[in-house]
Amino acid sequence: MISLLETTRISFRALKANKTRSALTMLGIIIGVTAVIVMFAVGTGANREIAARFSSLGTNILMVRPGADTGPGGGSRSAVTTLMIEDAYAIEEHCNAVAYAAPVYGGSAQAVFGNANYPVRVTGTTMDYFPIQDWELESGRVFTDQDVRSATKVCIIGQTIVEELFGNEDPLGKLIRVKKVPLVVIGILEELGESPRGDDQDNVIIVPVTTAQRRMFSPQKMGSVSMISVKAIDEDNLDKAQKQIEELLSLRHKIRPGEEKDFTVRNLTQMVETAKSATRVMTLLLTAVAGVSLLVGGIGIMNIMLVSVTERTREIGIRMAVGAKSSDIRLQFLAEAVILSLLGGVIGIILGIAGSEILSGSLGWATEVSALSISLSFGFSGFVGIFFGFYPAWKASLLNPIEALRYE
C-alpha cells in the first residue's frame, strides 16, 4: 500500500495539473467558510457590545416605571403618574434586599453658558442615583439630602456638556442656565459613553429631583416621578428585591390581589439576557444560511471529482496494472477532495478574519473572531471534503483494470 505522504504528493500533482478547475472547485468552500467566520464574528461582537453597554447602566439594577406592563415586547404606560418620590424612599427603607433606590424625573432642555448653548437631557434625582449607576465623579461633589429638600439650584454635568459649553475652562463653580434657571456646577461626571440604545450618556445635567420638579419642569402631579431606579444588594438578591418592591408598592397603592398593578418592575439583567438571546438566534440563522454555501461547495467538489474519475479512467487502469490496489486508488481521490476542501477552508478563514476587521474598521461594527468559529469552520470544511469526496473515490476504486486500459 502506498504511504500517506506519497498519496498526498500525487494528489497535489494531480490538482496542480488543473489549477483553474481546482481553484473554482474551492470557491464554494472559500465563500462558505468566509461567511460563517464573519457571521460568528458579528454575532459574538454584538453580544459583547450589548453586555458592555448595559454594564454602563450599572449592575444589579431594577427599574420601576409607572403604569401597568403592556406585555411582551412592550413597556409600561409611563405617561400616567402613579409613582411618587416617597415610593423611592419607602423602597429603600423597607426592602432589605435593596441597597439604593433613587427617584428620577426630568426632560430635555437647552443649556446656556455665556454665548454657548447646547441641547441636553436633564435628570432630577437624589444622591443615591450615583452608586446605583456606578457613576463616579471626576471632580467636585454630589448634592446632599439638604439640597434635595431645599430644591437647591445646583447641578452635576457630564463630559459632553463640559466640552460643548466650557471647552478648556474649568466648569466648577460656574453658573449655567437651563429653562431660565441659574444652576451652579458643583460636580463633573466621569465619561460613560453610549447607552444600549446608542444615546450619549455624557450629555446630561443632573440636578436634585425637587429642583427639576419645582423650578424646571411641571409634573402633572407634584411629587410624581417618571421612574425609580433601584440597586439590589447583589445579583443573588435581584429576584427577592423585585418581589419585595412589588409587594410594598401594591400595599402603598392599595392594589388588591388579582387587580392590575399601576407600576412595572423590570430586571435589567433579564433585559440583557433577552437582548443577547435575540442576537444569538439571529447569528445562528445567518450562520445556517452561510453554511448552505459550504454544502454547495461540497456538491461542487463531488461533481468535479466524478468528472475527474471519468477523465482519468485510463490513468487509473495503468496504476492498477502496475500493482496499485483499490484502496490506493480510493485513498488518492479521497485525498484530492480533502485537500481541495481544507485549502478552501484555510483561505476562507483568512478572508473571514480580514472581512471581520474590515467591517469593524469601515462600518464601526463590533466584531470578535473566536477560536470556536475558526475550529468549527476548518473542521466542517474537512468533513465536507471527506463526505462529498468518498463517493467519487469509491467509484474510482471499483473500475475494472482491463476496461480502464481500453478506455479512450
C-alpha positions as CSV (number, residue, x, y, z in Angstrom):
1,M,0.0,0.0,0.0
2,I,1.3,3.5,-0.9
3,S,2.2,5.7,2.0
4,L,0.0,8.6,3.0
5,L,2.8,11.1,2.2
6,E,3.2,9.7,-1.3
7,T,-0.5,9.7,-1.8
8,T,-0.6,13.4,-0.7
9,R,2.2,14.2,-3.1
10,I,0.5,12.5,-6.0
11,S,-2.8,14.3,-5.2
12,F,-1.1,17.7,-5.1
13,R,0.4,17.0,-8.5
14,A,-3.0,16.0,-10.0
15,L,-4.6,19.1,-8.6
16,K,-1.8,21.4,-10.0
17,A,-2.3,19.9,-13.4
18,N,-5.8,21.6,-13.5
19,K,-5.2,24.8,-11.5
20,T,-8.1,26.8,-12.7
21,R,-10.6,23.9,-12.2
22,S,-9.2,23.3,-8.7
23,A,-9.5,27.0,-7.8
24,L,-13.1,27.2,-9.0
25,T,-13.9,24.0,-7.1
26,M,-12.6,25.5,-3.9
27,L,-14.5,28.7,-4.4
28,G,-17.7,27.4,-2.8
29,I,-15.8,26.2,0.3
30,I,-14.0,29.6,0.5
31,I,-17.2,31.6,0.3
32,G,-19.0,29.4,2.8
33,V,-16.2,29.4,5.4
34,T,-15.7,33.2,5.0
35,A,-19.4,33.8,5.5
36,V,-19.5,31.6,8.6
37,I,-16.5,33.3,10.2
38,V,-17.9,36.8,9.5
39,M,-21.4,35.9,10.8
40,F,-20.0,34.4,14.0
41,A,-17.7,37.4,14.5
42,V,-20.6,39.8,14.1
43,G,-22.8,37.9,16.5
44,T,-20.1,37.5,19.1
45,G,-19.2,41.1,18.8
46,A,-22.8,42.2,19.1
47,N,-23.2,40.1,22.3
48,R,-20.1,41.7,23.8
49,E,-21.3,45.2,22.8
50,I,-24.7,44.6,24.4
51,A,-23.1,43.4,27.7
52,A,-20.7,46.4,27.7
53,R,-23.5,48.9,27.1
54,F,-25.8,47.5,29.7
55,S,-23.0,47.3,32.2
56,S,-22.5,51.1,31.8
57,L,-26.0,51.4,33.3
58,G,-24.8,49.7,36.5
59,T,-25.2,46.2,37.9
60,N,-27.9,44.5,39.8
61,I,-30.4,47.1,38.6
62,L,-34.2,47.2,38.7
63,M,-36.3,49.9,37.1
64,V,-39.7,50.7,38.4
65,R,-41.9,52.6,36.0
66,P,-45.4,54.0,36.3
67,G,-48.3,52.2,34.6
68,A,-49.1,48.5,34.0
69,D,-46.9,46.3,31.8
70,T,-48.2,46.2,28.3
71,G,-47.0,42.7,27.7
72,P,-44.0,41.0,25.9
73,G,-42.0,43.5,23.8
74,G,-43.9,46.4,25.4
75,G,-43.1,48.8,28.2
76,S,-45.2,50.4,30.8
77,R,-47.7,53.2,30.3
78,S,-45.3,55.7,31.7
79,A,-47.5,58.7,30.8
80,V,-49.5,58.1,33.9
81,T,-48.3,59.4,37.2
82,T,-48.5,56.6,39.8
83,L,-45.0,56.7,41.3
84,M,-44.0,59.3,43.9
85,I,-40.8,60.4,45.4
86,E,-42.0,58.8,48.7
87,D,-42.3,55.4,47.0
88,A,-38.5,55.5,46.4
89,Y,-37.8,56.4,50.0
90,A,-40.1,53.6,51.1
91,I,-38.4,51.0,48.9
92,E,-35.0,51.9,50.3
93,E,-36.3,51.8,53.9
94,H,-38.4,48.7,53.9
95,C,-37.0,46.4,51.3
96,N,-34.0,44.6,52.9
97,A,-32.8,43.2,49.5
98,V,-32.4,46.7,48.2
99,A,-29.2,48.7,48.6
100,Y,-30.3,52.0,47.0
101,A,-33.4,53.5,45.4
102,A,-33.5,56.8,43.6
103,P,-36.5,58.7,42.1
104,V,-35.9,60.0,38.6
105,Y,-37.7,62.9,36.9
106,G,-36.6,65.3,34.1
107,G,-36.8,66.2,30.5
108,S,-35.0,67.9,27.6
109,A,-33.8,71.5,27.7
110,Q,-31.3,73.9,26.3
111,A,-28.2,74.7,28.5
112,V,-26.7,78.1,28.2
113,F,-23.3,79.4,29.3
114,G,-22.1,82.7,28.0
115,N,-22.5,82.7,24.2
116,A,-22.6,78.9,24.1
117,N,-25.7,76.8,24.2
118,Y,-26.4,73.1,23.7
119,P,-29.5,70.7,23.9
120,V,-29.2,68.5,27.0
121,R,-31.0,65.9,28.9
122,V,-31.9,67.0,32.5
123,T,-32.2,64.2,35.1
124,G,-33.6,65.1,38.5
125,T,-32.8,62.6,41.2
126,T,-31.2,62.0,44.6
127,M,-27.6,61.3,45.6
128,D,-28.3,57.5,45.6
129,Y,-28.5,57.7,41.8
130,F,-24.7,57.7,41.5
131,P,-23.9,54.4,43.3
132,I,-26.9,52.8,41.5
133,Q,-25.4,53.7,38.2
134,D,-21.8,53.0,39.4
135,W,-21.1,56.5,38.2
136,E,-18.1,58.3,39.8
137,L,-17.3,62.0,39.8
138,E,-14.2,63.2,38.0
139,S,-14.1,66.3,40.3
140,G,-16.4,68.2,42.6
141,R,-19.1,66.7,44.8
142,V,-22.6,65.3,44.6
143,F,-25.6,67.2,46.1
144,T,-26.8,66.4,49.5
145,D,-30.2,65.4,51.1
146,Q,-30.4,69.1,52.2
147,D,-30.1,70.1,48.5
148,V,-33.0,67.8,47.7
149,R,-35.2,69.1,50.5
150,S,-34.5,72.7,49.6
151,A,-34.6,72.3,45.8
152,T,-31.2,73.9,45.6
153,K,-30.1,75.4,42.3
154,V,-27.0,73.1,41.8
155,C,-26.1,70.6,39.1
156,I,-23.6,68.0,38.1
157,I,-22.7,67.8,34.4
158,G,-21.4,65.1,32.0
159,Q,-18.3,65.3,29.8
160,T,-20.2,66.3,26.7
161,I,-21.6,69.4,28.5
162,V,-18.0,70.3,29.6
163,E,-16.8,70.1,26.0
164,E,-19.7,71.9,24.4
165,L,-20.2,74.7,26.9
166,F,-16.9,75.3,28.6
167,G,-14.1,74.0,26.3
168,N,-10.9,74.3,28.2
169,E,-12.4,76.3,31.0
170,D,-13.0,74.8,34.5
171,P,-16.8,74.4,34.9
172,L,-16.7,74.1,38.8
173,G,-18.5,77.0,40.4
174,K,-19.7,78.4,37.1
175,L,-23.4,79.4,36.5
176,I,-25.3,77.8,33.6
177,R,-28.9,78.5,32.7
178,V,-31.3,75.6,32.0
179,K,-35.0,76.5,31.4
180,K,-34.1,80.0,32.6
181,V,-33.0,78.6,35.9
182,P,-29.4,79.5,37.0
183,L,-27.6,76.4,38.2
184,V,-24.2,76.3,40.0
185,V,-22.0,73.5,38.7
186,I,-20.8,71.5,41.7
187,G,-19.5,68.4,40.1
188,I,-18.2,66.8,36.8
189,L,-19.1,63.2,36.0
190,E,-16.6,60.7,34.6
191,E,-17.1,59.8,30.9
192,L,-19.6,57.0,30.4
193,G,-20.1,56.7,26.7
194,E,-23.2,55.4,24.8
195,S,-26.2,53.8,26.3
196,P,-27.6,50.4,25.0
197,R,-29.9,52.5,22.7
198,G,-27.0,54.5,21.3
199,D,-27.7,57.7,23.3
200,D,-24.9,59.9,24.6
201,Q,-25.0,59.3,28.4
202,D,-22.5,62.1,28.9
203,N,-24.9,64.7,27.5
204,V,-26.6,65.0,30.8
205,I,-27.2,67.6,33.6
206,I,-28.1,66.0,36.9
207,V,-30.0,68.1,39.5
208,P,-31.9,67.4,42.7
209,V,-35.2,65.9,41.9
210,T,-37.1,68.6,43.7
211,T,-35.2,71.3,41.7
212,A,-36.4,69.6,38.5
213,Q,-40.0,69.4,39.6
214,R,-40.4,72.8,41.3
215,R,-38.2,75.0,39.2
216,M,-37.6,73.5,35.8
217,F,-40.4,71.1,34.7
218,S,-44.0,70.9,35.8
219,P,-45.2,67.4,36.6
220,Q,-48.9,66.5,36.2
221,K,-48.9,65.8,39.9
222,M,-46.3,67.4,42.3
223,G,-44.0,64.8,43.7
224,S,-44.6,62.2,40.9
225,V,-41.6,60.7,39.1
226,S,-41.1,59.1,35.8
227,M,-39.0,56.2,37.2
228,I,-37.5,54.8,40.3
229,S,-34.0,53.3,39.8
230,V,-33.2,50.5,42.3
231,K,-30.0,48.6,43.0
232,A,-30.2,45.3,44.7
233,I,-27.6,44.2,47.4
234,D,-26.2,41.8,44.9
235,E,-27.1,39.7,41.9
236,D,-28.4,36.8,44.0
237,N,-30.9,39.2,45.6
238,L,-32.4,40.6,42.4
239,D,-35.5,38.4,42.3
240,K,-36.0,38.9,46.1
241,A,-35.7,42.7,45.7
242,Q,-38.2,42.6,42.8
243,K,-40.7,40.7,44.8
244,Q,-40.3,42.9,47.8
245,I,-40.8,46.1,45.7
246,E,-43.9,44.7,44.0
247,E,-45.4,43.7,47.4
248,L,-44.6,47.1,49.0
249,L,-45.9,49.2,46.1
250,S,-49.0,47.1,45.9
251,L,-49.7,47.8,49.5
252,R,-48.9,51.5,49.3
253,H,-51.0,52.0,46.1
254,K,-53.9,49.9,47.6
255,I,-53.9,47.3,44.9
256,R,-55.8,44.2,45.8
257,P,-54.7,40.7,44.8
258,G,-55.7,40.0,41.2
259,E,-56.0,43.6,40.2
260,E,-53.8,45.2,37.6
261,K,-50.8,46.9,39.0
262,D,-50.2,50.6,38.3
263,F,-46.5,50.1,38.1
264,T,-44.0,47.8,36.3
265,V,-40.7,46.4,37.8
266,R,-38.1,45.5,35.2
267,N,-35.0,43.5,35.8
268,L,-32.0,44.9,33.8
269,T,-30.2,41.5,33.9
270,Q,-33.2,39.9,32.2
271,M,-33.3,42.6,29.6
272,V,-29.6,41.9,28.9
273,E,-30.2,38.2,28.5
274,T,-33.2,38.8,26.3
275,A,-31.2,41.0,24.0
276,K,-28.4,38.5,23.9
277,S,-30.8,35.7,23.2
278,A,-32.2,37.5,20.2
279,T,-28.8,38.2,18.9
280,R,-27.7,34.6,19.3
281,V,-30.8,33.4,17.4
282,M,-30.1,35.8,14.6
283,T,-26.5,34.8,14.5
284,L,-27.4,31.1,14.2
285,L,-29.9,31.8,11.4
286,L,-27.3,33.8,9.5
287,T,-24.7,31.2,10.1
288,A,-27.0,28.5,8.9
289,V,-27.6,30.4,5.7
290,A,-23.9,30.9,5.3
291,G,-23.4,27.1,5.9
292,V,-25.6,26.3,2.9
293,S,-22.8,27.6,0.7
294,L,-20.4,25.1,2.3
295,L,-22.8,22.3,1.3
296,V,-23.0,23.7,-2.2
297,G,-19.2,23.8,-2.3
298,G,-19.1,20.2,-1.2
299,I,-21.5,19.2,-4.0
300,G,-19.2,21.1,-6.4
301,I,-16.2,19.0,-5.1
302,M,-18.1,15.8,-5.7
303,N,-19.2,16.8,-9.2
304,I,-15.7,17.8,-10.2
305,M,-14.2,14.6,-8.7
306,L,-16.7,12.5,-10.6
307,V,-15.6,14.3,-13.8
308,S,-12.0,13.7,-12.8
309,V,-12.6,10.0,-12.4
310,T,-14.1,9.8,-15.9
311,E,-11.2,11.8,-17.4
312,R,-8.6,9.7,-15.7
313,T,-10.0,6.3,-16.2
314,R,-7.0,5.2,-18.3
315,E,-4.6,6.5,-15.7
316,I,-6.5,4.5,-13.1
317,G,-6.2,1.4,-15.3
318,I,-2.4,1.8,-15.7
319,R,-1.9,2.3,-12.0
320,M,-3.9,-0.8,-11.2
321,A,-2.0,-2.8,-13.9
322,V,1.4,-1.9,-12.2
323,G,0.2,-3.1,-8.8
324,A,-1.9,-0.3,-7.2
325,K,-4.7,-1.7,-5.1
326,S,-8.3,-0.5,-5.0
327,S,-7.6,1.1,-1.6
328,D,-4.7,3.1,-3.1
329,I,-7.0,4.5,-5.8
330,R,-9.7,5.2,-3.3
331,L,-7.3,7.0,-0.9
332,Q,-5.8,9.1,-3.7
333,F,-9.1,10.5,-4.9
334,L,-10.3,11.0,-1.3
335,A,-7.1,12.8,-0.5
336,E,-7.6,15.1,-3.5
337,A,-11.1,16.0,-2.3
338,V,-10.0,16.6,1.3
339,I,-7.0,18.8,0.1
340,L,-9.3,20.9,-2.0
341,S,-11.7,21.3,0.9
342,L,-9.1,22.1,3.5
343,L,-7.2,24.5,1.3
344,G,-10.5,26.3,0.7
345,G,-11.2,26.3,4.4
346,V,-7.8,27.9,5.2
347,I,-8.3,30.6,2.6
348,G,-11.8,31.1,3.8
349,I,-10.6,31.5,7.4
350,I,-8.1,34.1,6.3
351,L,-10.7,36.0,4.3
352,G,-13.2,35.7,7.1
353,I,-10.8,37.3,9.6
354,A,-9.9,40.0,7.1
355,G,-13.6,40.6,6.4
356,S,-14.4,41.0,10.1
357,E,-11.6,43.5,10.5
358,I,-12.9,45.5,7.5
359,L,-16.5,45.5,8.9
360,S,-15.1,46.7,12.3
361,G,-12.9,49.4,10.8
362,S,-15.0,50.8,8.0
363,L,-18.6,50.4,9.3
364,G,-17.8,50.6,13.0
365,W,-19.5,47.2,13.8
366,A,-18.4,45.3,16.9
367,T,-16.8,42.1,15.7
368,E,-14.9,39.4,17.5
369,V,-13.4,36.3,15.7
370,S,-13.5,33.4,18.2
371,A,-11.3,30.3,18.2
372,L,-14.5,28.3,18.2
373,S,-15.7,29.7,14.9
374,I,-12.3,29.0,13.3
375,S,-12.2,25.5,14.6
376,L,-15.8,24.7,13.6
377,S,-15.2,26.2,10.1
378,F,-12.0,24.3,9.5
379,G,-13.4,21.0,10.9
380,F,-16.6,21.3,8.8
381,S,-14.7,22.0,5.6
382,G,-12.6,18.8,6.2
383,F,-15.8,16.9,6.9
384,V,-17.3,18.2,3.6
385,G,-14.2,17.0,1.7
386,I,-14.5,13.5,3.2
387,F,-18.2,13.3,2.9
388,F,-18.5,14.5,-0.7
389,G,-15.2,13.0,-1.8
390,F,-16.0,9.5,-0.7
391,Y,-18.4,8.5,-3.5
392,P,-16.1,9.6,-6.4
393,A,-13.2,7.8,-4.7
394,W,-15.2,4.7,-4.1
395,K,-16.4,4.7,-7.7
396,A,-12.8,5.1,-9.0
397,S,-11.7,2.1,-6.9
398,L,-14.3,-0.1,-8.5
399,L,-13.1,0.3,-12.0
400,N,-12.0,-2.9,-13.8
401,P,-8.3,-2.6,-14.8
402,I,-8.8,-4.2,-18.2
403,E,-11.8,-2.0,-19.1
404,A,-10.0,1.1,-17.8
405,L,-6.9,0.4,-20.0
406,R,-9.2,0.1,-23.0
407,Y,-11.0,3.4,-22.2
408,E,-10.3,6.2,-24.7
